[in-house]
Amino acid sequence: MQMIRRQFLMVSSAMLLGACAGTTTRESTGEYIDDTAITSKVKTALLQDKQVSGLNINVETFKGKVQLSGFAGTAEERARAVTIASGVPGVKSVTNDIRLK
């Protein structure tokens, strides 16, 4: 009986730990937390920059890859947003989907 309990606990533990693992289309728990932090840092940096209207730019992060979307008034503002996002620690790449008004 003791052996069955031990095996059950081992199998249950393995299943729970496996549920936290990421796949190519889903983030692990740790990646989700990291991506949330990256998104917050990028958004904060955009809001603090005087050349960029951070309120008009949306930021999404998946496995360290940042996607910017929204609207910019000039091509320079659009390019500056990418530069800012690229400079945030943890950002692996930036996809620029910002449109000009």
C-alpha positions, 0 to 999 in steps of 0.5 A: 500500500505504501508503494502504491501511494508513493508511485501515485505521488510521483506520477501526480507531481510529474503531471503538475510540473508538466502542466507548467511547461511551455510549448511553441504556442503556449508560454510556461508560467515563468515565461508568462511572468517574464513577458509581463515584466517586459511588457510593463518595462517597454510601456513605461519607457514609451510613456516616459519618452517625450518624442513618443506618444506612449498612450497610442502604442500597444505592447504585447510580448510572447517569449521575449518577442515584443510586438508594437501596434497602434498609431504614430504621428511621424515616421520618426516617432514610429522608429523611436518606439522600436529603438526604445523597445529594443533597449529594454532588457529581456527583449529578444526582437521587436515587430513593428506594426505601428501605423502612421496617422 
